[in-house]
Amino acid sequence: MARISTYRDFDWTLLGLLGILSAFSVLEIRSATAMTKYHGFDQKQIEFLGIGLVLMFLISLIDYHQMIEVSNWLYGVFLLLLLAVKVVGTSVLGAKRWIKFPGGIHFQPSEWMKLVLILMVARFFWARAGRPLTWGDIFKAFGIFGVPLLIVFKLQSDFGTSLTYIPILLMGLFLGGINWKQVAILLLAFGLVVGAVVKSGKVLKPYQVARLTSFINPGDDPRGSGYQVLQSKIAVGSGGIWGKGANKGTQTQGDFLPIPYTDFIFAALSEEHGFIGAVTVLLLYFLILMRLIQNAQTAKDLPGSLIAMGVVSVMVFQIAVNVGMVVGLMPVTGIPLPLLSYGGSSVLFSFLSLGIVMNVRMRRFVN
C-alpha cells in the first residue's frame, strides 16, 4: 500500500545543511557591509531566507507532476515578464533587470526563469522517454532555451544569468538519451559558432569581452578590467589559513573588494575566515549536492530525476563559476554564489528549486 507523502519524508538533513549555509551568508553579509552604505543588508537577507523557507514548504505540498503540466503556461508568462523588463524595468547598480513592485520589492524574472526551464526540461524529455533523441528533438530543446537566453543576453545585457540556462539544457540532453555522435557534432558546431562570434566582434560588447578575458592577465589593466580580479585574489590570499577575523578584512572593510556581499562574497569570506572557512563552505556545498543527487536517484520516475538533476546542474555551474571567478580561474560574469550571496530573487529561486526537490523526495513512495 502506498504511503501518503508527509513531512516525515522531508529531507531534514538537507534542510539542516541549508540552515548552516544560510547562517554563514547572514554573518558574512553583515561583516562585508558593516562600514558601508549597504549596512543592514544582513537583515534583509534574513527576511529573504525566511520567505524562502516558507515557500520551500509550500511548494513541496504541490505535486510536481501538476507543475510540469502547467509549465508551458509558466514559460509563456515568464517570457512576457522578461520582455516587460525592457519597458517597465528598473535599474539597480546600472543594470536594468528588475521589475519594481509596491513596497520596494524588486523582482528579477530572469532568475525565476531558471525554475521554469527546469520544469520544461522535465516535461520535454519525459514526453520522449523510451526512444532515441532525434535531431528534431534536439533543435526543439535548443529553441525552448534559446528564446529566453537571447532575451536576457541581448535585451538585459545579463551575460551571467543567461549562461546559467545552459547547464539545465545540457543535463536534460544527457539524461534524455543524447548519443555520442550527436554530442561530437554539437561540439564541433559550437566551436565554429564561438569562433565566428569572437571574430565578428558584433555580438559581445567591448566591456563584456574585457570581462571575459581580463582574468587571464589582470595586471595588464589593474585599474580597469583587471581591477576586480586582482583585488579578489589579494583578499583570498591575505586570509591565510585562519583568516583575519570578522570585520577585520582590509580588502573587504577598506572597500577595495568590489561588491563583497554579492558576486565576491566568497573572497570576503576567505579573507576574514581563511582557508578553513572557505573549505568549510565548499564542504557544505558538497554535502548539499550529494543529498540532491541522492534524491534524484531515489525519485519514483524520470521527471522527478530530471527536476532534481536540473537543480543540481544550476548549483554546480554557479558554484564553479563564482568560486573560479574569485580566485582568478574564470571570467568575471556576475553569477552569484547560491544561498550565500545577497539577493532576494537569487535566494527565493534557490529555496523554491530545492523545495521542488523536496517535493520529488516526498512522493517517491506514492503510486
Secondary structure as GFF3:
##gff-version 3
##sequence-region A 1 367
A	DSSP	three_ten_helix	7	9	.	.	.	ID=ss1
A	DSSP	alpha_helix	12	33	.	.	.	ID=ss2
A	DSSP	alpha_helix	41	59	.	.	.	ID=ss3
A	DSSP	alpha_helix	64	69	.	.	.	ID=ss4
A	DSSP	alpha_helix	71	88	.	.	.	ID=ss5
A	DSSP	beta_strand	90	92	.	.	.	ID=ss6
A	DSSP	beta_strand	95	101	.	.	.	ID=ss7
A	DSSP	beta_strand	105	107	.	.	.	ID=ss8
A	DSSP	alpha_helix	109	126	.	.	.	ID=ss9
A	DSSP	alpha_helix	135	150	.	.	.	ID=ss10
A	DSSP	pi_helix	151	155	.	.	.	ID=ss11
A	DSSP	alpha_helix	159	163	.	.	.	ID=ss12
A	DSSP	alpha_helix	166	176	.	.	.	ID=ss13
A	DSSP	alpha_helix	180	200	.	.	.	ID=ss14
A	DSSP	alpha_helix	206	213	.	.	.	ID=ss15
A	DSSP	three_ten_helix	218	220	.	.	.	ID=ss16
A	DSSP	alpha_helix	227	238	.	.	.	ID=ss17
A	DSSP	alpha_helix	250	253	.	.	.	ID=ss18
A	DSSP	alpha_helix	265	297	.	.	.	ID=ss19
A	DSSP	alpha_helix	302	326	.	.	.	ID=ss20
A	DSSP	alpha_helix	344	362	.	.	.	ID=ss21
###
